[in-house]
Amino acid sequence: FFIVDNMNKGSNLIDDQKQRYELSQMNLRAGEKAISSSAFHSAAKYFLAGISNLCPDSWDVEYDLTLQLYDAASEALYVTGDFSRLESLAETPLACARSFEEKLNIYHNIVRSQAASLTFGEGIAKCIFILENLGEAIPTNITAEVYYEEVAQVKILLQGKSPAYLLSLPIMTDTRQLAAMQFMNHALTMSYIAKPLLNPILVFRMVKMSILHGICNISAFAFGCYGAWLVSEPVCDIEAGYMMGQLGVEMMKRLDAIEMIPRLYMVVYGFINIWKEPWQALLGKHLEAFESGITTGDIEYAVGALYQYANTAIYGCGENLQSLSQVLGV
């Protein structure tokens, strides 16, 4: 870091194009190292410094390096909450990237920033647009006919399939299908608040895709959400929902999908297991989800997990504010 910091201070004195690209590469490595230590503000500084050292023709001369810097910078800006700079930064790679697939990382961070800034309508519309380009058309006019058709399709696919069978499904490898799962995952949270009729449709599609094309890290969350749907009105199948929730947790562990902990635990221990287990037993899971979200940068669900912890502790377990503040360190 010391070397890169000092070279950045003198970057305006570097005229040789090759040396400027070398400095950009050094900033990329420094930023990646900072991210590995969860130092996201420092990472953003290095990535932006790397971009500032690029030459005007970098998209032609050093395409891979340029794309990597913009992708990494957009991720760091999202995590640090600098959404206005992220929106401005994103214009260049969305215009210059050579394929739609190479724009997906930028779209990924744009959508997450829209969710975090509560512009849910824009975020959902962006996800629908991206999913259509990935070949996964999602209905936006959810009629009773559309809803029950989606329910029937997922129930048929799940019929006769045990948790052991679902855990043994092959791993999803198609990059477009993996991207579709990612953007349905993004839309899921926003639709829960802004378009509740769309929310279960997305859950059903994610479960269907996992069964038909293989499982991925997001599949664990999808099965957990399906479990939450099962325990809710009008289905109210507590046992089936609990089984799906446990399936999601076990799938997450087998896939080592630790980045799914904040959102999966929020669903399983916040909406499903409350019907089967003492609420006191759930408090540790909410804190684990919060700490995991802070570490991995899933701020959206980290905050949700903290809310669940406080809400459960006060209203479900009778904790007082003084003891709660000591646990949370506030």
C-alpha positions as CSV (number, residue, x, y, z in Angstrom):
1,F,0.0,0.0,0.0
2,F,2.8,2.4,0.9
3,I,4.4,2.0,-2.6
4,V,1.2,2.5,-4.5
5,D,0.2,5.5,-2.4
6,N,3.4,7.2,-3.1
7,M,3.3,6.4,-6.8
8,N,-0.3,7.7,-7.0
9,K,0.9,11.1,-5.5
10,G,3.3,11.4,-8.4
11,S,1.0,10.0,-11.1
12,N,0.6,13.4,-12.8
13,L,4.3,13.3,-13.6
14,I,4.1,10.0,-15.5
15,D,3.8,10.6,-19.3
16,D,4.6,7.1,-20.6
17,Q,1.4,5.2,-21.4
18,K,2.8,1.8,-20.5
19,Q,3.9,3.0,-17.1
20,R,0.4,4.5,-16.5
21,Y,-1.2,1.1,-17.2
22,E,1.3,-0.5,-14.9
23,L,0.3,1.9,-12.1
24,S,-3.4,1.1,-12.9
25,Q,-2.6,-2.6,-12.5
26,M,-0.9,-1.9,-9.2
27,N,-3.9,0.0,-8.0
28,L,-6.2,-2.9,-9.0
29,R,-4.1,-5.3,-6.9
30,A,-4.0,-2.9,-4.0
31,G,-7.8,-2.5,-4.1
32,E,-8.3,-6.2,-4.2
33,K,-6.1,-6.7,-1.2
34,A,-8.0,-4.0,0.6
35,I,-11.3,-5.7,-0.1
36,S,-9.9,-9.0,1.2
37,S,-9.5,-7.1,4.6
38,S,-13.0,-5.6,4.3
39,A,-11.4,-2.1,3.9
40,F,-13.9,-1.0,1.3
41,H,-13.2,2.8,1.4
42,S,-9.5,2.2,0.8
43,A,-10.4,-0.2,-2.0
44,A,-12.6,2.4,-3.7
45,K,-9.8,4.9,-3.5
46,Y,-7.3,2.5,-5.2
47,F,-9.8,1.4,-7.9
48,L,-10.7,5.0,-8.8
49,A,-7.0,6.0,-8.8
50,G,-6.4,3.1,-11.2
51,I,-9.2,4.4,-13.5
52,S,-7.8,7.9,-13.4
53,N,-4.5,6.7,-14.7
54,L,-6.1,4.9,-17.7
55,C,-5.5,6.5,-21.1
56,P,-8.4,7.6,-23.4
57,D,-8.0,4.5,-25.6
58,S,-7.8,2.0,-22.7
59,W,-11.0,0.2,-23.8
60,D,-9.2,-0.7,-27.0
61,V,-5.6,-1.1,-25.8
62,E,-6.1,-2.6,-22.2
63,Y,-9.7,-3.9,-22.4
64,D,-9.5,-6.5,-19.6
65,L,-7.7,-4.2,-17.2
66,T,-10.1,-1.4,-17.8
67,L,-13.2,-3.6,-17.4
68,Q,-11.8,-5.1,-14.2
69,L,-11.2,-1.7,-12.7
70,Y,-14.6,-0.4,-13.5
71,D,-16.3,-3.6,-12.1
72,A,-14.2,-3.5,-8.9
73,A,-14.8,0.2,-8.4
74,S,-18.6,-0.2,-8.8
75,E,-18.6,-2.9,-6.2
76,A,-16.6,-0.8,-3.7
77,L,-18.7,2.3,-4.3
78,Y,-21.8,0.3,-3.7
79,V,-20.5,-1.1,-0.4
80,T,-19.4,2.3,0.8
81,G,-22.8,3.8,-0.1
82,D,-21.5,6.3,-2.7
83,F,-24.4,5.7,-5.0
84,S,-24.2,9.0,-7.0
85,R,-20.6,8.3,-8.0
86,L,-21.5,4.7,-8.8
87,E,-24.3,5.9,-11.2
88,S,-21.9,8.3,-12.9
89,L,-19.1,5.8,-13.1
90,A,-21.4,3.1,-14.6
91,E,-22.2,5.1,-17.7
92,T,-18.8,4.4,-19.3
93,P,-18.6,0.6,-19.0
94,L,-22.3,0.2,-20.0
95,A,-21.4,2.1,-23.2
96,C,-18.0,0.5,-23.9
97,A,-18.3,-3.1,-22.7
98,R,-18.2,-5.4,-25.7
99,S,-21.0,-7.8,-24.7
100,F,-24.1,-7.8,-22.6
101,E,-22.6,-10.4,-20.3
102,E,-19.6,-8.1,-19.6
103,K,-22.0,-5.4,-18.4
104,L,-23.6,-7.7,-15.8
105,N,-21.3,-6.9,-12.9
106,I,-22.0,-3.2,-13.4
107,Y,-25.8,-3.8,-13.6
108,H,-25.4,-6.0,-10.5
109,N,-24.1,-3.1,-8.4
110,I,-26.5,-0.5,-10.0
111,V,-29.5,-2.7,-9.0
112,R,-28.2,-3.2,-5.4
113,S,-27.7,0.5,-5.1
114,Q,-31.2,1.2,-6.2
115,A,-32.5,-1.3,-3.6
116,A,-30.4,0.3,-0.9
117,S,-31.6,3.8,-1.9
118,L,-35.2,2.6,-1.8
119,T,-35.9,3.3,-5.5
120,F,-37.6,-0.1,-5.8
121,G,-39.6,0.6,-8.9
122,E,-36.5,1.5,-10.9
123,G,-34.6,-1.5,-9.5
124,I,-37.3,-4.0,-10.3
125,A,-37.7,-2.6,-13.9
126,K,-33.9,-2.8,-14.4
127,C,-34.0,-6.5,-13.2
128,I,-36.9,-7.3,-15.5
129,F,-35.0,-5.7,-18.5
130,I,-31.8,-7.7,-17.7
131,L,-33.7,-11.0,-17.2
132,E,-35.4,-10.5,-20.6
133,N,-32.0,-10.1,-22.2
134,L,-30.9,-13.3,-20.4
135,G,-33.8,-15.3,-21.9
136,E,-35.9,-15.4,-18.6
137,A,-39.1,-13.4,-19.3
138,I,-40.9,-12.5,-16.0
139,P,-44.6,-11.6,-16.1
140,T,-45.3,-8.2,-14.8
141,N,-49.1,-8.3,-14.8
142,I,-49.8,-10.9,-12.2
143,T,-53.3,-12.1,-12.6
144,A,-54.9,-15.0,-10.6
145,E,-54.4,-17.2,-13.7
146,V,-50.7,-16.4,-13.9
147,Y,-50.2,-16.9,-10.2
148,Y,-51.9,-20.3,-10.0
149,E,-50.2,-21.5,-13.2
150,E,-46.8,-20.7,-11.6
151,V,-47.8,-22.4,-8.4
152,A,-48.8,-25.5,-10.3
153,Q,-45.6,-25.7,-12.3
154,V,-43.3,-25.6,-9.2
155,K,-45.5,-28.1,-7.3
156,I,-45.3,-30.6,-10.2
157,L,-41.5,-30.2,-10.3
158,L,-41.2,-30.8,-6.6
159,Q,-43.6,-33.7,-6.4
160,G,-41.9,-36.9,-5.1
161,K,-38.5,-35.2,-4.7
162,S,-37.1,-35.6,-1.2
163,P,-34.6,-33.1,0.5
164,A,-31.9,-35.7,-0.2
165,Y,-32.7,-35.7,-3.9
166,L,-32.7,-31.9,-4.1
167,L,-29.4,-31.7,-2.2
168,S,-27.9,-34.1,-4.8
169,L,-28.9,-32.0,-7.8
170,P,-26.0,-31.1,-10.2
171,I,-24.3,-27.8,-9.9
172,M,-25.5,-25.0,-12.2
173,T,-22.8,-24.1,-14.7
174,D,-24.4,-22.0,-17.5
175,T,-23.3,-18.4,-17.0
176,R,-26.5,-16.9,-18.3
177,Q,-28.6,-19.0,-16.0
178,L,-26.4,-18.1,-13.0
179,A,-26.8,-14.4,-13.9
180,A,-30.6,-14.9,-14.2
181,M,-30.6,-16.4,-10.7
182,Q,-28.6,-13.4,-9.4
183,F,-31.0,-10.8,-10.8
184,M,-34.1,-12.6,-9.6
185,N,-32.4,-12.6,-6.2
186,H,-32.0,-8.8,-6.5
187,A,-35.6,-8.3,-7.5
188,L,-36.9,-10.5,-4.8
189,T,-36.3,-8.1,-1.9
190,M,-37.6,-5.1,-3.8
191,S,-40.7,-6.9,-4.9
192,Y,-41.5,-8.0,-1.4
193,I,-42.0,-4.3,-0.5
194,A,-43.0,-2.7,-3.8
195,K,-44.7,-5.4,-5.8
196,P,-45.8,-8.2,-3.5
197,L,-47.7,-10.1,-6.2
198,L,-44.4,-10.4,-8.2
199,N,-42.5,-11.7,-5.2
200,P,-43.7,-15.4,-5.1
201,I,-43.4,-15.6,-8.9
202,L,-39.7,-14.9,-8.6
203,V,-39.4,-17.5,-5.8
204,F,-41.1,-20.1,-8.0
205,R,-38.9,-19.3,-11.0
206,M,-35.7,-19.6,-8.9
207,V,-36.8,-23.0,-7.5
208,K,-37.8,-24.2,-11.0
209,M,-34.5,-23.1,-12.5
210,S,-32.6,-24.9,-9.7
211,I,-34.4,-28.1,-10.3
212,L,-34.2,-28.0,-14.1
213,H,-30.7,-26.6,-14.5
214,G,-28.8,-27.4,-11.3
215,I,-28.2,-25.7,-8.0
216,C,-26.0,-22.7,-7.2
217,N,-25.4,-20.6,-4.0
218,I,-28.6,-18.6,-4.6
219,S,-30.6,-21.8,-4.8
220,A,-30.2,-22.2,-1.0
221,F,-32.0,-18.8,-0.6
222,A,-34.6,-19.8,-3.2
223,F,-35.6,-22.9,-1.3
224,G,-35.6,-21.0,2.0
225,C,-38.0,-18.4,0.4
226,Y,-40.2,-21.2,-0.9
227,G,-40.4,-22.5,2.7
228,A,-41.5,-19.0,3.9
229,W,-44.2,-19.0,1.2
230,L,-45.4,-22.4,2.4
231,V,-45.8,-21.3,6.1
232,S,-47.6,-18.0,5.1
233,E,-51.3,-17.4,4.3
234,P,-53.2,-19.0,2.6
235,V,-51.0,-22.2,2.4
236,C,-50.0,-22.4,6.1
237,D,-48.1,-25.7,5.7
238,I,-45.8,-25.3,8.7
239,E,-44.1,-28.7,8.4
240,A,-43.4,-28.5,4.7
241,G,-42.2,-24.9,5.1
242,Y,-39.9,-25.9,7.9
243,M,-38.5,-28.8,5.9
244,M,-37.7,-26.4,3.0
245,G,-36.1,-24.0,5.3
246,Q,-33.8,-26.7,6.7
247,L,-33.1,-27.8,3.2
248,G,-32.0,-24.3,2.3
249,V,-29.6,-24.1,5.3
250,E,-28.1,-27.5,4.6
251,M,-27.7,-26.6,0.9
252,M,-25.9,-23.4,1.9
253,K,-23.5,-25.4,4.1
254,R,-22.8,-28.0,1.4
255,L,-22.1,-25.3,-1.2
256,D,-20.1,-23.3,1.3
257,A,-22.3,-20.3,0.2
258,I,-21.4,-18.2,3.3
259,E,-22.4,-15.0,1.4
260,M,-26.0,-16.3,1.6
261,I,-26.0,-16.4,5.4
262,P,-27.5,-12.9,5.9
263,R,-30.5,-13.3,3.6
264,L,-31.1,-17.0,4.1
265,Y,-31.0,-16.7,7.9
266,M,-33.3,-13.7,7.8
267,V,-35.9,-15.8,5.9
268,V,-35.5,-19.1,7.8
269,Y,-35.0,-17.8,11.3
270,G,-37.2,-14.7,10.9
271,F,-40.2,-16.2,9.1
272,I,-40.1,-20.0,9.3
273,N,-38.5,-21.3,12.5
274,I,-40.5,-18.9,14.6
275,W,-43.4,-21.4,14.2
276,K,-41.3,-24.3,15.4
277,E,-38.5,-23.2,17.8
278,P,-38.3,-21.0,20.9
279,W,-37.6,-17.4,19.9
280,Q,-34.7,-17.2,22.3
281,A,-32.9,-19.9,20.2
282,L,-33.2,-17.7,17.2
283,L,-31.4,-14.6,18.6
284,G,-27.9,-16.0,17.9
285,K,-28.8,-16.7,14.3
286,H,-29.9,-13.1,13.8
287,L,-26.6,-11.8,15.2
288,E,-24.7,-14.2,13.0
289,A,-26.5,-13.0,10.0
290,F,-25.8,-9.4,10.9
291,E,-22.1,-10.0,11.4
292,S,-21.8,-12.0,8.2
293,G,-23.5,-9.3,6.2
294,I,-21.1,-6.6,7.5
295,T,-18.2,-8.8,6.6
296,T,-19.4,-9.8,3.1
297,G,-20.8,-6.4,2.3
298,D,-24.4,-7.4,2.2
299,I,-25.4,-4.3,4.1
300,E,-29.1,-4.5,3.1
301,Y,-29.7,-7.8,4.8
302,A,-27.2,-7.0,7.7
303,V,-29.5,-4.2,8.7
304,G,-32.5,-6.4,8.3
305,A,-31.0,-9.1,10.5
306,L,-30.2,-6.5,13.2
307,Y,-33.8,-5.3,13.1
308,Q,-35.0,-8.9,13.5
309,Y,-32.6,-9.4,16.5
310,A,-33.9,-6.3,18.3
311,N,-37.5,-6.9,17.5
312,T,-37.3,-10.6,18.6
313,A,-35.3,-9.7,21.7
314,I,-37.7,-7.0,22.9
315,Y,-41.1,-8.1,21.8
316,G,-40.6,-11.9,21.7
317,C,-38.2,-12.5,24.5
318,G,-38.8,-9.7,26.9
319,E,-35.3,-8.2,26.8
320,N,-35.0,-4.6,28.1
321,L,-33.3,-1.8,26.2
322,Q,-30.4,-1.6,28.6
323,S,-29.3,-5.2,28.2
324,L,-30.0,-5.0,24.5
325,S,-27.8,-2.0,24.1
326,Q,-25.0,-3.8,25.9
327,V,-25.2,-6.7,23.4
328,L,-25.2,-4.4,20.4
329,G,-22.5,-2.1,21.8
330,V,-24.6,1.1,21.5
